[in-house]
Amino acid sequence: MAEEEALPVVTFGNLMTEGTALSRRGQHDKALGCFNDALKLRAGDKHCLITRSKCFLKLGDTENSLKDAEASLQIDKTFPEGLYQKAETLYTMGDFEFALVFYHRGRRLRPDIHKFQLGINKAEEAIVNCLGNPSAVKLENTEELCFVSRQAERRKDNQQQQNKPTKDQKRTKKQSPKTERQLLGELYADKAYLEKLLKDEDLMQSSTRQGIKVMDLVLDGISYLNHRRDFWQQQKPMYARVYERKLLRQGRMQDKKRKSSDIGRSIAKDMEDIELCLARGSAEESCRKAERMLRKIQGWTEEEVPNKNELIGNLHSCIGNAHLAMGQMEAALQSHKMDLDFARKNALTDAVSRALDNIGHVYARIGRFQQAINAWEEKIPLAQSSLEKAWLFHEIGRCYLELDKAEAAQDYGRKSLQSADEEGDVEWQLHATVLMAQAQVKLKDYRSAIMNFERALEKAKLVPSEAAQNGIIAALDNVSKSFIAELNKSQKD
């Protein structure tokens, strides 16, 4: 009887690594199968959801891409990769304003991740290209009815051309005229004008010189305005929603001097303005607005703002990020420490983790590496995933390397690599391997350093990163020369 062949062991990490490699080679269909299998082994893994979301986006399936990105944020609302992927998917769908909001949130949570700033820049540029100055948008009954043309054309490409609007197209969310006028502002008149145009059947059957049906443009314009209206009404941060829900449960909304909806909308708008200013590079204005809002919040009671302390801590974090952007390191450090104090007093674990992270970054920026290490080592038990541990261990190891403590740097490099291997993340495998190699060079363990630089070079080819490859090749050349010199010295001795 023939011996049965041993089946290969399939692990979550193996499937993630294989799927990532296939995706980087452009084989997205095959990569999707790997990610599906990985999720069967570890259901709801937020990192796997994001890699699958990227795969869906490459395949043009924006709907499923958005679902996976949102699913990752349901698990962890502050997950940077989830925020970035949701923003990227919304940008691809043409929903630039929504994309801009999530680019900002990611930038506020992780100012060290440069891609959030790049996303903000391109989203703002897209909005300007589509709309220009909203107050300058005037619609006229001419042969060329061009309104938010880029978004209209993107939506039109994804729909079948129809001669008549369907029931779904005609059905819009009912709002009172007063509420809708407040939400849309100057654009309310434009929406009323578009809805009036729908009644002109002859005009609706005509086309522009480019061959686009006027009906499609009008419906897309109305859809966009409804989308904008819903944005201001529904896209409220957690603190506004929590506040309103608590007041509803208490049943005392009418007894309050301020209506909960007014306070919630005021908080949401102010926080959004603070984030927008910082993301656009107006750090001073962001800081002024945050300080002004902080004074206003401190004057409210716990009953008016049930999550008052959480909001105060969040504002201290915003002020600290603004000071950091302005290069005012001591002021940034003080604000982040106040955020940490509020978080500890109110047992807000996520806020404690955020504050320790920011404190570590400030200390590292000013060269106080031991203090940065202390802050980040305190954060280690609060890390929620292997990927978060991968970058955290790497940053700690990098600080030890700056302090010429090469053995500690090497140890943290190994920990970072182990965490990156658990998630199958090639990019952090690359960073961790380079850190280990650099530490081994300082320890004059040239043989191990050469082996790790060679492993890092293979990772850099998978990322792919030409700059990383060139840097590693140069480092390999230098360490090889040192190794040869060491061998020659040993032979002479």
C-alpha positions as CSV (number, residue, x, y, z in Angstrom):
1,M,0.0,0.0,0.0
2,A,1.5,3.3,-1.1
3,E,2.3,5.8,1.6
4,E,0.0,8.8,1.7
5,E,1.7,12.0,0.7
6,A,1.8,14.6,3.4
7,L,-0.4,17.6,2.7
8,P,1.3,21.0,2.9
9,V,0.3,22.9,6.1
10,V,-1.8,25.9,5.1
11,T,-1.6,28.8,7.6
12,F,-3.1,32.2,7.7
13,G,0.4,33.8,7.3
14,N,1.2,31.6,4.3
15,L,-2.0,32.5,2.5
16,M,-1.5,36.2,3.2
17,T,2.1,36.1,1.9
18,E,1.1,34.2,-1.2
19,G,-1.9,36.5,-1.9
20,T,0.2,39.6,-1.5
21,A,2.9,38.3,-3.9
22,L,0.2,37.3,-6.5
23,S,-1.4,40.7,-6.2
24,R,1.9,42.5,-6.7
25,R,2.4,40.5,-9.9
26,G,-1.0,41.6,-11.1
27,Q,-2.7,38.2,-10.6
28,H,-5.5,39.7,-8.6
29,D,-8.1,36.9,-9.3
30,K,-5.7,34.3,-7.9
31,A,-4.8,36.6,-5.0
32,L,-8.5,37.1,-4.2
33,G,-8.8,33.3,-3.7
34,C,-5.9,33.3,-1.2
35,F,-7.5,36.1,0.8
36,N,-10.8,34.4,0.8
37,D,-9.2,31.2,2.2
38,A,-7.3,33.3,4.8
39,L,-10.5,34.8,6.1
40,K,-11.9,31.3,6.5
41,L,-9.1,30.6,8.8
42,R,-9.2,33.9,10.7
43,A,-12.7,35.4,10.1
44,G,-13.0,39.1,10.5
45,D,-9.2,39.8,10.4
46,K,-9.0,43.5,9.7
47,H,-5.6,43.3,7.9
48,C,-6.8,40.5,5.6
49,L,-10.0,42.5,4.9
50,I,-7.9,45.4,3.8
51,T,-5.7,43.4,1.5
52,R,-8.8,41.8,-0.1
53,S,-10.3,45.3,-0.4
54,K,-7.3,46.4,-2.3
55,C,-7.6,43.4,-4.5
56,F,-11.3,44.1,-5.2
57,L,-10.3,47.7,-6.1
58,K,-7.7,46.6,-8.6
59,L,-10.4,44.4,-10.2
60,G,-12.8,47.4,-10.4
61,D,-15.2,46.0,-7.9
62,T,-15.6,49.2,-5.8
63,E,-18.7,48.0,-4.0
64,N,-17.0,45.0,-2.4
65,S,-13.8,47.0,-1.9
66,L,-15.8,49.5,0.2
67,K,-17.6,46.7,2.1
68,D,-14.3,45.2,3.2
69,A,-12.8,48.6,4.2
70,E,-15.9,49.4,6.3
71,A,-15.9,45.9,7.8
72,S,-12.3,46.5,9.0
73,L,-13.4,49.8,10.6
74,Q,-16.3,48.2,12.4
75,I,-13.6,46.0,14.1
76,D,-11.3,49.0,14.9
77,K,-12.6,52.5,14.1
78,T,-9.1,54.0,14.4
79,F,-7.4,51.4,12.0
80,P,-5.2,53.6,9.8
81,E,-5.1,51.2,6.9
82,G,-8.9,50.8,7.0
83,L,-9.4,54.6,6.9
84,Y,-7.0,55.0,4.0
85,Q,-8.5,52.1,2.0
86,K,-12.0,53.5,2.5
87,A,-10.8,56.9,1.4
88,E,-9.1,55.4,-1.7
89,T,-12.2,53.5,-2.6
90,L,-14.5,56.5,-2.2
91,Y,-12.0,58.5,-4.3
92,T,-12.1,55.9,-7.1
93,M,-15.9,56.0,-7.0
94,G,-15.8,59.8,-7.4
95,D,-17.1,60.6,-4.0
96,F,-14.3,63.1,-3.3
97,E,-15.8,64.9,-0.3
98,F,-16.4,61.7,1.6
99,A,-12.9,60.5,0.6
100,L,-11.4,63.8,1.9
101,V,-13.1,63.3,5.3
102,F,-11.5,59.9,5.8
103,Y,-8.1,61.0,4.5
104,H,-8.2,63.7,7.2
105,R,-9.2,61.3,10.0
106,G,-6.3,59.1,9.1
107,R,-3.9,62.0,8.9
108,R,-5.1,63.2,12.4
109,L,-4.7,59.7,13.9
110,R,-1.3,58.9,12.2
111,P,0.4,62.1,11.0
112,D,3.5,60.1,10.4
113,I,1.9,58.3,7.5
114,H,2.6,60.5,4.5
115,K,0.1,58.9,2.2
116,F,-2.8,60.5,4.1
117,Q,-1.5,63.9,3.2
118,L,-1.1,62.9,-0.4
119,G,-4.7,61.7,-0.4
120,I,-5.9,65.0,1.0
121,N,-4.1,66.9,-1.7
122,K,-5.5,64.8,-4.6
123,A,-9.1,64.8,-3.1
124,E,-9.0,68.6,-2.7
125,E,-7.7,69.0,-6.2
126,A,-10.5,66.7,-7.6
127,I,-13.1,68.7,-5.7
128,V,-11.8,72.0,-7.1
129,N,-11.7,70.5,-10.6
130,C,-15.3,69.3,-10.3
131,L,-17.0,72.2,-8.6
132,G,-14.7,75.2,-8.4
133,N,-16.1,77.7,-6.0
134,P,-19.6,76.5,-5.1
135,S,-21.0,80.1,-4.9
136,A,-20.0,80.6,-8.5
137,V,-22.1,77.6,-9.8
138,K,-25.1,78.9,-11.7
139,L,-27.2,76.7,-13.9
140,E,-28.8,78.1,-17.0
141,N,-31.3,76.5,-19.5
142,T,-28.9,76.2,-22.4
143,E,-27.9,73.4,-24.8
144,E,-24.8,72.6,-22.6
145,L,-26.0,71.6,-19.1
146,C,-22.7,70.8,-17.4
147,F,-22.9,70.2,-13.7
148,V,-20.3,68.3,-11.7
149,S,-19.4,66.8,-15.0
150,R,-16.6,64.5,-13.8
151,Q,-18.6,62.8,-11.2
152,A,-21.6,62.6,-13.5
153,E,-19.5,60.9,-16.2
154,R,-18.0,58.5,-13.8
155,R,-21.4,57.5,-12.5
156,K,-22.7,57.3,-16.1
157,D,-20.0,54.9,-17.1
158,N,-21.2,52.5,-14.4
159,Q,-24.9,52.6,-15.5
160,Q,-26.8,51.5,-18.5
161,Q,-28.1,54.4,-20.6
162,Q,-31.8,54.7,-20.1
163,N,-34.4,56.9,-21.9
164,K,-36.6,57.3,-18.8
165,P,-35.7,57.6,-15.1
166,T,-36.5,54.5,-13.1
167,K,-38.5,54.5,-9.9
168,D,-35.2,54.2,-7.9
169,Q,-33.8,57.3,-9.7
170,K,-37.0,59.3,-9.0
171,R,-37.2,58.2,-5.4
172,T,-35.2,60.6,-3.2
173,K,-35.0,60.9,0.5
174,K,-37.8,63.2,1.8
175,Q,-36.6,66.1,3.8
176,S,-38.5,69.2,5.0
177,P,-37.7,72.3,2.9
178,K,-36.4,74.1,5.9
179,T,-34.0,71.3,6.9
180,E,-32.8,70.8,3.4
181,R,-32.3,74.6,2.9
182,Q,-30.1,74.7,6.0
183,L,-28.1,71.7,4.9
184,L,-27.5,72.7,1.3
185,G,-27.2,76.5,1.7
186,E,-26.8,78.3,-1.6
187,L,-27.0,75.0,-3.5
188,Y,-30.7,74.6,-2.4
189,A,-31.8,76.9,-5.2
190,D,-29.8,74.8,-7.7
191,K,-31.5,71.6,-6.6
192,A,-35.0,73.2,-6.9
193,Y,-34.0,74.3,-10.4
194,L,-32.9,70.8,-11.4
195,E,-36.1,69.3,-10.0
196,K,-38.1,71.8,-12.1
197,L,-36.2,70.8,-15.2
198,L,-37.3,67.2,-14.8
199,K,-40.8,68.3,-15.7
200,D,-39.7,69.5,-19.1
201,E,-40.1,66.3,-21.1
202,D,-38.7,67.7,-24.4
203,L,-35.6,68.9,-22.7
204,M,-35.1,65.6,-20.8
205,Q,-35.1,63.7,-24.1
206,S,-32.4,65.9,-25.7
207,S,-28.7,65.4,-25.6
208,T,-25.6,67.7,-25.3
209,R,-23.1,68.1,-28.1
210,Q,-21.0,65.4,-26.5
211,G,-23.8,62.9,-26.7
212,I,-24.7,62.9,-23.0
213,K,-28.4,62.8,-22.3
214,V,-29.6,65.9,-20.4
215,M,-31.8,63.7,-18.3
216,D,-28.8,61.8,-17.0
217,L,-26.9,65.0,-16.1
218,V,-29.9,66.4,-14.3
219,L,-30.5,63.2,-12.3
220,D,-26.8,63.0,-11.5
221,G,-26.9,66.6,-10.3
222,I,-29.8,65.9,-8.0
223,S,-28.2,62.7,-6.8
224,Y,-25.0,64.6,-6.0
225,L,-26.9,67.3,-4.1
226,N,-28.8,64.7,-2.1
227,H,-25.4,63.0,-1.4
228,R,-24.0,66.4,-0.1
229,R,-27.1,67.0,2.0
230,D,-26.8,63.5,3.6
231,F,-23.1,64.1,4.2
232,W,-23.7,67.0,6.5
233,Q,-26.6,65.3,8.2
234,Q,-25.3,61.8,8.6
235,Q,-21.5,62.0,8.7
236,K,-21.3,62.8,12.3
237,P,-18.3,61.7,14.5
238,M,-18.8,59.3,17.3
239,Y,-19.0,61.9,20.0
240,A,-22.0,63.7,18.3
241,R,-23.9,60.4,17.9
242,V,-23.2,59.2,21.5
243,Y,-24.4,62.5,22.8
244,E,-27.7,62.4,20.9
245,R,-28.4,58.8,21.8
246,K,-27.9,59.4,25.5
247,L,-30.2,62.4,25.5
248,L,-32.9,60.4,23.7
249,R,-32.7,57.6,26.2
250,Q,-33.0,60.1,29.1
251,G,-36.1,61.6,27.5
252,R,-35.1,65.1,28.5
253,M,-34.3,66.7,25.1
254,Q,-37.1,69.4,25.4
255,D,-35.9,70.4,28.9
256,K,-32.4,71.3,27.6
257,K,-31.5,74.9,26.8
258,R,-29.7,73.8,23.7
259,K,-31.2,71.2,21.3
260,S,-29.1,68.1,21.1
261,S,-29.1,68.2,17.3
262,D,-27.7,71.7,17.4
263,I,-24.9,70.8,19.8
264,G,-24.1,67.6,17.9
265,R,-23.9,69.4,14.6
266,S,-21.8,72.2,16.2
267,I,-19.3,69.7,17.6
268,A,-19.2,67.7,14.3
269,K,-18.6,70.9,12.3
270,D,-16.0,72.3,14.6
271,M,-14.0,69.1,14.8
272,E,-14.2,68.7,11.0
273,D,-12.9,72.2,10.5
274,I,-10.0,71.5,12.9
275,E,-9.0,68.4,11.0
276,L,-9.4,70.2,7.6
277,C,-7.2,73.1,8.6
278,L,-4.4,70.8,9.9
279,A,-4.6,68.5,6.8
280,R,-4.4,71.5,4.5
281,G,-1.2,72.8,6.2
282,S,-2.9,75.6,8.2
283,A,-1.6,74.4,11.6
284,E,-1.9,77.8,13.3
285,E,-5.5,78.1,12.3
286,S,-6.2,74.5,13.3
287,C,-4.6,75.2,16.7
288,R,-6.6,78.4,17.3
289,K,-9.9,76.7,16.4
290,A,-9.1,73.7,18.7
291,E,-8.2,76.0,21.6
292,R,-11.4,78.0,21.1
293,M,-13.5,74.9,21.0
294,L,-11.7,73.5,24.1
295,R,-12.8,76.7,26.0
296,K,-16.3,76.3,24.8
297,I,-16.5,72.6,25.8
298,Q,-15.1,73.3,29.2
299,G,-18.0,75.7,29.8
300,W,-20.6,73.0,29.2
301,T,-21.9,70.6,31.8
302,E,-21.6,66.8,31.8
303,E,-25.3,66.6,31.1
304,E,-25.0,68.7,28.0
305,V,-22.0,66.8,26.8
306,P,-22.0,63.3,28.3
307,N,-18.6,62.4,26.8
308,K,-17.0,65.8,27.8
309,N,-13.7,64.4,29.1
310,E,-13.2,62.2,26.1
311,L,-13.8,65.2,23.8
312,I,-11.4,67.4,25.9
313,G,-8.7,64.7,25.5
314,N,-9.3,64.5,21.8
315,L,-8.9,68.3,21.5
316,H,-5.7,68.2,23.4
317,S,-4.5,65.6,20.9
318,C,-5.5,67.9,18.0
319,I,-3.7,70.9,19.6
320,G,-0.6,68.7,20.1
321,N,-0.6,67.6,16.4
322,A,-0.9,71.3,15.4
323,H,2.0,72.3,17.5
324,L,4.1,69.4,16.1
325,A,3.3,70.6,12.6
326,M,4.5,74.1,13.5
327,G,7.7,72.7,15.0
328,Q,6.7,73.7,18.6
329,M,7.9,70.5,20.2
330,E,7.6,71.4,23.9
331,A,4.0,72.7,23.4
332,A,3.2,69.6,21.4
333,L,4.5,67.4,24.2
334,Q,2.6,69.2,26.9
335,S,-0.7,68.8,24.9
336,H,-0.2,65.1,24.3
337,K,0.6,64.6,28.0
338,M,-2.7,66.3,28.9
339,D,-4.5,64.0,26.5
340,L,-2.8,61.1,28.3
341,D,-3.9,62.4,31.7
342,F,-7.5,62.7,30.6
343,A,-7.5,59.2,29.0
344,R,-6.1,57.6,32.2
345,K,-8.5,59.4,34.5
346,N,-11.4,58.2,32.4
347,A,-10.1,54.7,31.6
348,L,-10.1,55.3,27.8
349,T,-7.8,52.6,26.6
350,D,-7.8,53.7,22.9
351,A,-7.1,57.3,23.9
352,V,-4.2,56.1,26.2
353,S,-2.7,54.2,23.3
354,R,-3.1,57.2,21.0
355,A,-1.5,59.6,23.5
356,L,1.5,57.3,24.2
357,D,2.1,56.9,20.5
358,N,2.1,60.7,19.9
359,I,4.3,61.3,22.9
360,G,6.8,58.8,21.6
361,H,6.8,60.5,18.2
362,V,7.5,63.9,19.7
363,Y,10.4,62.6,21.8
364,A,11.9,60.8,18.8
365,R,11.6,64.0,16.7
366,I,13.6,66.0,19.3
367,G,16.2,63.3,19.8
368,R,15.2,62.2,23.3
369,F,15.2,58.6,22.3
370,Q,15.1,57.0,25.7
371,Q,11.9,58.9,26.6
372,A,10.5,57.8,23.3
373,I,11.3,54.2,24.1
374,N,9.7,54.5,27.5
375,A,6.4,55.8,26.0
376,W,6.3,53.2,23.3
377,E,7.2,50.3,25.6
378,E,4.3,51.4,27.8
379,K,2.1,51.2,24.7
380,I,3.1,47.6,23.8
381,P,0.4,45.9,25.9
382,L,-2.3,48.1,24.3
383,A,-1.3,47.1,20.7
384,Q,-4.4,45.5,19.1
385,S,-2.7,43.5,16.3
386,S,0.5,41.9,15.2
387,L,0.9,44.6,12.5
388,E,0.6,47.4,15.1
389,K,3.3,45.6,17.1
390,A,5.5,45.2,14.0
391,W,5.8,49.0,13.5
392,L,5.9,49.7,17.3
393,F,8.8,47.2,17.8
394,H,10.5,48.7,14.8
395,E,10.3,52.2,16.1
396,I,11.6,51.2,19.5
397,G,14.5,49.3,17.9
398,R,15.3,52.3,15.7
399,C,15.6,54.4,18.9
400,Y,17.9,51.9,20.5
401,L,20.1,52.0,17.3
402,E,20.3,55.8,17.6
403,L,21.5,55.3,21.2
404,D,24.2,52.9,20.0
405,K,22.5,50.0,21.9
406,A,22.9,47.6,19.0
407,E,22.0,44.4,20.9
408,A,18.6,45.9,22.0
409,A,18.0,47.2,18.5
410,Q,18.6,43.7,17.1
411,D,16.3,42.1,19.6
412,Y,13.5,44.5,18.8
413,G,14.2,44.0,15.1
414,R,13.6,40.3,15.6
415,K,10.3,41.0,17.4
416,S,9.2,43.3,14.7
417,L,10.0,40.7,12.0
418,Q,8.1,38.0,14.0
419,S,5.0,40.2,14.2
420,A,5.2,41.1,10.5
421,D,5.5,37.4,9.6
422,E,2.4,36.6,11.6
423,E,0.4,39.1,9.4
424,G,2.3,38.2,6.2
425,D,3.1,41.9,5.7
426,V,6.0,42.2,3.3
427,E,6.7,45.9,3.8
428,W,7.2,45.6,7.6
429,Q,9.2,42.4,7.0
430,L,11.5,44.6,4.9
431,H,11.8,47.3,7.5
432,A,12.4,44.8,10.3
433,T,15.1,42.9,8.4
434,V,17.0,46.1,7.5
435,L,16.9,47.2,11.2
436,M,18.4,43.8,12.2
437,A,21.1,44.1,9.5
438,Q,22.1,47.6,10.6
439,A,22.3,46.5,14.2
440,Q,24.5,43.6,13.2
441,V,26.8,45.9,11.3
442,K,27.3,47.9,14.6
443,L,27.9,44.6,16.4
444,K,30.5,43.8,13.6
445,D,28.5,40.6,12.9
446,Y,29.1,41.1,9.2
447,R,28.2,37.6,8.1
448,S,24.7,37.9,9.6
449,A,24.3,41.5,8.4
450,I,25.1,40.4,4.8
451,M,22.5,37.6,5.0
452,N,19.8,39.9,6.3
453,F,20.6,42.6,3.8
454,E,20.2,40.0,1.0
455,R,16.8,38.9,2.5
456,A,15.8,42.5,2.7
457,L,16.7,43.0,-1.0
458,E,14.3,40.2,-1.9
459,K,11.6,41.8,0.1
460,A,12.2,45.2,-1.5
461,K,11.7,43.5,-4.9
462,L,8.3,42.3,-3.8
463,V,7.1,45.6,-2.4
464,P,8.4,46.9,-5.0
465,S,10.6,49.8,-4.1
466,E,13.5,50.9,-6.3
467,A,14.8,53.4,-3.7
468,A,14.9,50.6,-1.1
469,Q,16.7,48.3,-3.5
470,N,19.3,50.9,-4.3
471,G,19.8,51.7,-0.6
472,I,20.2,48.0,0.4
473,I,22.6,47.4,-2.5
474,A,24.8,50.3,-1.3
475,A,24.7,49.0,2.3
476,L,25.6,45.5,1.1
477,D,28.6,46.8,-0.8
478,N,29.8,48.7,2.3
479,V,29.3,45.8,4.7
480,S,31.0,43.4,2.3
481,K,34.0,45.6,2.2
482,S,34.1,45.7,6.0
483,F,33.7,41.9,6.1
484,I,36.6,41.4,3.7
485,A,38.8,43.9,5.7
486,E,38.0,42.0,8.9
487,L,38.9,38.6,7.3
488,N,42.2,40.0,6.0
489,K,43.0,41.4,9.5
490,S,42.3,38.1,11.1
491,Q,44.6,36.3,8.6
492,K,47.4,38.7,9.3
493,D,47.0,38.3,13.0
